[in-house]
């Protein structure tokens, strides 16, 4: 049995499906999905992420707009740009690249994006829809990608004990709700969890999203566990990336695992494109 869940391969399959659907919708409607990305400042990592999203848009046949504001841009300038894009009928998704400079209130910015164009799934209305189990919002891209990885590997979620290590708003909390929606029994662990090792060891599915390199080791994992490693860490300034799981340590014990890199990471952009496609289909009444 192949233990490695290849996120790069699965994400490419999803992008191929999206590209084909866009080609068909373009023939049918004469329109294509539009995604706008806003970058404030010149953070190198953010530049890489934005460049990757822009490249993916072009490869799939999306219409793409990119706006780069200076590091000292005011909150009002950013809000004006978002308001302009909210009104632009050719834009189906608006993405503001995080983190923002400290003088800008990220919550205020994210809340200003129309919920129907919030393809990151961060707006309180979309978060609320996730909470009540509604299907007409947008799922946050990384958790959405995790669920898709499990489903495309035909890994049963229903009835499984799922443990999430980490309680962030971006991964930990939303993936707990999405796993619950799939009928898993869910436990969220964090820095105050007592006897963390024994809690994690009871898991059929482990989602590691704590931001500590090699934190989950073989002593915390039961035989046959499924591990989704969301971590992206560097050790002592090394350029090599490490997950939150000690991959070599746990490999012989587990049934499935996502590698770092090449696991969850590629899925995030793929699901961003999927959300933008969904927004477009709602606009042209094809969903």
C-alpha positions in Angstrom: 0.0 0.0 0.0 1.2 3.5 -0.9 1.4 5.4 2.4 2.3 8.8 1.0 -0.6 11.1 0.2 0.7 13.0 -2.8 -0.8 16.5 -2.5 1.1 17.7 -5.6 -0.5 15.0 -7.8 -4.0 15.4 -6.3 -3.9 19.2 -6.6 -2.9 18.9 -10.3 -5.9 16.5 -10.9 -8.2 19.1 -9.3 -6.7 21.9 -11.4 -7.1 19.9 -14.6 -10.8 19.4 -13.7 -11.2 23.1 -13.1 -9.5 24.0 -16.4 -11.8 21.7 -18.3 -14.9 23.1 -16.6 -13.8 26.7 -17.3 -13.3 25.9 -21.0 -16.8 24.5 -21.1 -18.4 27.4 -19.2 -16.6 29.9 -21.4 -18.1 28.3 -24.5 -21.5 28.3 -22.8 -21.5 31.8 -21.2 -18.7 33.7 -23.0 -17.3 34.5 -19.5 -14.5 33.3 -17.3 -13.8 33.5 -13.5 -12.0 36.6 -12.2 -9.7 36.6 -9.2 -8.1 39.8 -7.7 -5.1 39.6 -5.4 -3.9 42.5 -3.2 -0.5 42.6 -1.8 0.6 45.3 0.7 4.4 45.8 1.1 7.2 43.7 -0.3 7.4 40.7 2.0 9.5 38.0 0.0 7.3 35.0 1.1 4.1 36.9 0.3 5.5 37.8 -3.1 6.2 34.1 -3.8 2.7 33.1 -2.8 1.0 35.8 -4.8 3.2 34.9 -7.9 2.2 31.3 -7.6 -1.5 32.2 -7.4 -1.2 34.5 -10.4 0.6 31.8 -12.4 -2.0 29.2 -11.5 -4.8 31.6 -12.5 -3.3 32.0 -16.0 -2.7 28.3 -16.5 -6.4 27.5 -15.7 -7.9 30.2 -17.9 -8.9 32.6 -15.1 -8.9 36.4 -15.5 -6.5 37.7 -12.9 -5.8 41.1 -11.4 -2.9 41.9 -9.0 -2.6 45.1 -7.0 0.6 45.9 -5.0 0.3 48.7 -2.5 3.3 50.2 -0.7 4.2 49.1 2.8 3.1 52.5 4.2 -0.3 52.4 2.4 -3.1 53.5 4.7 -6.0 51.3 5.9 -8.4 53.6 4.0 -6.4 53.1 0.7 -6.7 49.4 1.1 -10.4 49.6 2.0 -11.0 51.8 -1.1 -9.4 49.2 -3.4 -11.5 46.4 -1.9 -14.7 48.4 -2.2 -13.8 49.0 -5.9 -13.3 45.3 -6.4 -16.5 44.5 -4.6 -18.4 46.5 -7.2 -16.5 45.0 -10.2 -18.8 42.4 -11.8 -15.9 40.7 -13.5 -14.2 39.8 -10.2 -15.5 36.7 -8.5 -12.9 36.4 -5.8 -10.9 38.9 -3.8 -7.8 37.8 -1.8 -5.8 40.0 0.5 -2.4 38.4 1.1 -1.6 38.1 4.8 0.2 39.2 6.9 -0.6 42.8 6.6 1.6 45.6 8.0 1.0 46.2 11.7 -0.7 49.6 11.2 -3.6 47.9 9.3 -6.4 46.0 11.1 -6.5 42.6 9.4 -10.0 41.8 10.7 -11.4 45.1 9.4 -9.9 44.4 6.0 -11.1 40.8 5.7 -14.6 41.8 6.9 -14.8 44.4 4.2 -14.7 41.8 1.4 -18.2 40.8 0.2 -18.9 37.3 1.6 -19.8 36.1 -1.9 -16.3 37.1 -3.1 -14.5 35.9 0.0 -12.8 32.9 -1.6 -10.4 32.5 1.3 -13.4 31.7 3.5 -12.4 34.1 6.3 -15.4 36.4 6.5 -17.5 36.0 9.6 -20.5 35.1 7.5 -18.7 32.3 5.8 -17.3 31.1 9.1 -20.8 31.2 10.5 -22.1 29.1 7.6 -19.4 26.6 8.2 -20.4 26.5 11.8 -24.0 25.6 11.1 -23.2 23.2 8.3 -24.5 25.2 5.4 -23.1 24.6 1.9 -23.6 28.0 0.3 -20.6 29.7 1.8 -16.9 29.2 1.2 -14.7 26.7 3.1 -11.2 28.0 4.1 -8.8 26.7 1.5 -6.3 24.7 3.6 -9.0 22.7 5.6 -11.0 22.3 2.4 -7.8 20.8 0.8 -7.3 18.4 3.7 -10.9 17.0 3.3 -10.3 16.7 -0.4 -7.0 14.8 0.2 -8.8 12.3 2.5 -11.7 11.8 0.1 -9.6 11.3 -3.0 -7.5 8.7 -1.2 -10.8 7.0 -0.3 -10.0 7.3 3.4 -13.1 6.9 5.5 -13.8 9.8 7.8 -17.2 8.7 9.1 -17.0 7.3 12.6 -13.2 7.9 13.0 -11.6 9.6 16.0 -9.9 12.7 14.6 -7.5 14.8 16.7 -6.4 18.2 15.7 -3.2 19.6 17.2 -3.5 23.4 17.0 -6.5 25.7 17.3 -5.9 28.5 14.8 -8.7 30.3 13.0 -7.1 29.4 9.7 -6.7 25.6 10.1 -7.4 24.1 13.6 -10.9 25.4 14.2 -12.3 25.1 10.7 -10.9 21.6 10.0 -12.5 20.5 13.3 -15.9 21.6 12.0 -15.4 20.1 8.5 -14.4 16.8 10.0 -17.4 16.9 12.3 -19.5 17.6 9.2 -18.1 14.3 7.8 -19.2 12.5 11.0 -15.8 12.1 12.6 -15.5 12.4 16.4 -13.3 15.4 16.9 -10.9 16.5 19.6 -8.9 19.8 19.4 -5.6 19.9 21.3 -3.6 23.0 22.2 -0.9 24.2 24.6 -3.1 23.7 27.6 -4.2 20.2 26.8 -3.3 17.8 29.6 -1.6 14.5 28.7 -1.3 15.5 25.1 0.5 12.3 24.1 -2.2 10.0 25.2 -4.9 12.1 23.5 -3.1 12.1 20.2 -2.3 8.4 20.5 -6.1 7.7 20.5 -6.5 9.3 17.1 -7.4 7.4 13.9 -6.8 10.7 12.0 -4.2 13.3 13.2 -4.1 16.8 11.8 -0.9 18.4 12.9 -1.1 22.2 12.7 0.9 23.5 15.7 3.9 25.2 14.0 6.6 23.2 15.8 9.0 21.1 13.7 8.9 17.4 14.3 6.6 17.8 17.3 4.5 14.6 16.7 6.7 11.5 17.1 6.2 7.8 17.0 5.4 7.6 20.7 2.4 9.8 20.1 1.0 7.8 17.2 -0.9 4.5 17.2 -0.4 1.8 14.6 -2.3 2.5 11.4 -3.0 6.2 12.1 -3.6 8.6 9.3 -1.5 11.8 9.6 -2.2 15.1 7.8 0.9 17.4 8.4 0.1 21.1 7.9 3.3 22.4 9.4 5.9 24.3 7.4 9.0 24.9 9.6 12.7 25.6 9.2 15.2 24.4 11.8 18.2 26.7 12.7 17.9 28.8 9.6 18.1 25.8 7.2 16.4 26.1 3.8 14.9 22.6 4.2 11.3 22.5 5.2 10.1 20.3 8.1 6.5 19.4 9.1 5.0 19.3 12.6 5.5 15.5 12.4 8.7 13.6 12.7 8.2 11.9 9.4 10.9 9.3 9.5 10.0 8.4 13.1 6.3 7.7 12.5 6.5 6.3 8.9 6.6 2.6 9.8 3.6 2.9 12.2 1.1 4.9 10.1 -1.2 3.9 7.3 -1.1 7.3 5.4 0.8 10.5 5.8 1.2 13.8 3.9 4.8 14.8 3.2 6.3 18.3 3.7 6.7 19.8 1.2 4.3 18.3 -1.4 1.3 17.4 0.9 -1.2 20.0 2.1 0.6 23.0 0.6 -0.3 22.5 -3.1 -3.9 21.8 -2.1 -4.4 25.3 -0.6 -4.0 27.0 -4.0 -6.0 24.4 -5.8 -9.0 24.9 -3.4 -8.7 28.7 -3.7 -9.2 28.2 -7.5 -12.1 25.8 -6.8 -13.7 28.4 -4.5 -13.3 31.1 -7.2 -14.9 28.8 -9.8 -17.8 28.2 -7.4 -18.3 31.9 -7.0 -18.2 32.4 -10.8 -20.8 29.6 -11.3 -23.1 31.3 -8.8 -22.7 34.6 -10.7 -23.6 33.0 -14.1 -26.4 30.9 -12.5 -24.6 27.5 -13.2 -24.8 26.2 -9.7 
